[in-house]
Amino acid sequence: QVQLVESGGGLVQPRCSLRLSCAASGRTFSDVNMGWYRQAPGKGRELGAISGYLGTTLYSDSAKGRFTISRDNATNTLYRQMNNLKPEDTAIYYCNVLQYWGQGTQVTVSS
């Protein structure tokens, strides 16, 4: 069974950086797309970025420029580097593969 476990969230000050990780298990992931989503308080879940299995990446407008998605197929790990964090980035960040979701990791940006 596929399992996704996110980590790396926390409380940070504005303009700081965080790197989120998603450890995936249960199948081979090198042949599927993997993605990051987030859900801010009182809002719906929104796409952040997709790492395509052919090496392409796709970013939402809100993620372009400050966030970078990457993956390590050898360790089945998906990453999200987030720089210059802003209070509006406060959300639960989720990893997604096919129909599977992780439990999320909380990111809070506050001074």
Secondary structure, 3 states (H helix, E strand, C coil): CCEEEEECCEEECCCCCEEEEEEEECCCCCCCCEEEEEECCCCCEEEEEEECCCCCEEECCCCCCCEEEEEECCCCEEEEEECCCCHHHCEEEEEEECCEECCCEEEEECC
